Each structure stands twice: as C-alpha cells, then as structure tokens.
C-alpha cells in the first residue's frame, strides 16, 4: 500500500437540475467508505430540506464571520447566496480513512483541486437534454419561478466548465450513472492506493472501465455539449 488511512476527495458538479445531489445521496447510502461533505449556505431552506443533513444553513453575517476565520477550504457566491466547505470537517472525514464526497459547483471544484490536489477525483454530470433539465427543475418545485429562471440563465456558463473535470457523465439513467461513478471511485482507489504489481484482474478491469469513460468524454461529450 502507498499510504495508510487515506481517502479520496470526490467532486460532483453539474448545472442545476442535472441530478448531482440525488446521485450524491445514492452514493453514500449504505456505503461506509464515503461520507458527504455538508456545505454551509446562506440560501433559504427548501421545504423538504433538513439542517445539518442537506446543508448547514446560516445567516450571511455568520457565514462572513466563518470566512474571516478561514474556516472554509473553499467558498463561492452562487445565485446571490454564499456556499462554503468546512476545512475542519473535511479533515475529520479524511483522517478516518474515508472518501470525502463534495456536491459543489465549478468554482468550488477549482479551489478544492488547488488546495487538496493529490487524490482529488472530479466528475461533471450532464443532463440528457436542456428540455429534460427544465422538466427536472420544474418538477422539483422547491424553488419559486424566478429562481428557476435564474438557474436556467446560468446554464450555459456552468456547462462551459466541463473540460476542467477528469470524468464527464451524461445522466440519462440515475442507477446507471451511479454504477459508473462507483466504477470511477473504485478505479481511482486502486490507482492511488495499490501498487500496480498487486492489482487483481477485477481491479485492472475497473481501471480499464474508468479509462473508457474518459475516452467517452473526448469522443462523445464534445458533440453532446453542442446540443445542450
């Protein structure tokens, strides 16, 4: 083994409504090796959300105080609300040897990669189509119409950052996408924490599957982006 008690830093990003939060929840369900980094936000709590489970909801004043104390490993202002990731909590998860899962946007992803670097795995999630994205945002019905319109207006800007990610997946089918993310995570664990000579056939197969996803990004995704 290359290291003891070490986990990956897994980033999931996507345009609003592409499904990254649902994917994150499915990934951590019944999985003791992955723990979600719960972001702090000044955004108002949606009806079905729970404090300290979906987000740590704080006032703008409290957020700025924490920011001043350098409490956040990354922070960003998105749709007029602040979002941030606790450095202390990330370290606490990682010190247990678990993977830390980040449900963040491209701004947060840049900062996480810059500060944590090694063992960061970045995954960008695309919706099947813009029509499906609009449908999902409206179906969610947790945001007022003006917020949905605001999120859609930033859609192209969010999409433009897909090339910054190592892996890109089209979320056509939720369960299939979860399976692919699990393959990516397994592959990255093997590559980072096992010596090549110690890899089993199963582990080598997972690495090749992950490589196929990278090839899909190069050959398919660029064409897909133009249609979104």
KASULUR-V538948 format. One record per run of one state. SS is the DSSP state (a for helix, b for strand, c for the rest). FROM is the first residue (numbers start at 1). TO is the last residue. If there is no record, write none. Layout:
BEGIN
ss from to
SS FROM TO
SS FROM TO
END
This chain:
BEGIN
ss from to
c 1 8
b 9 14
c 15 19
a 20 28
c 29 33
b 34 37
c 38 39
b 40 41
c 42 50
b 51 51
c 52 54
b 55 57
c 58 59
a 60 68
c 69 71
b 72 78
c 79 80
b 81 86
a 87 95
c 96 98
b 99 103
c 104 105
a 106 116
c 117 119
b 120 127
c 128 129
a 130 140
c 141 144
a 145 153
c 154 154
a 155 159
c 160 161
a 162 164
c 165 166
b 167 171
c 172 173
a 174 193
c 194 195
a 196 198
c 199 200
a 201 227
c 228 228
END
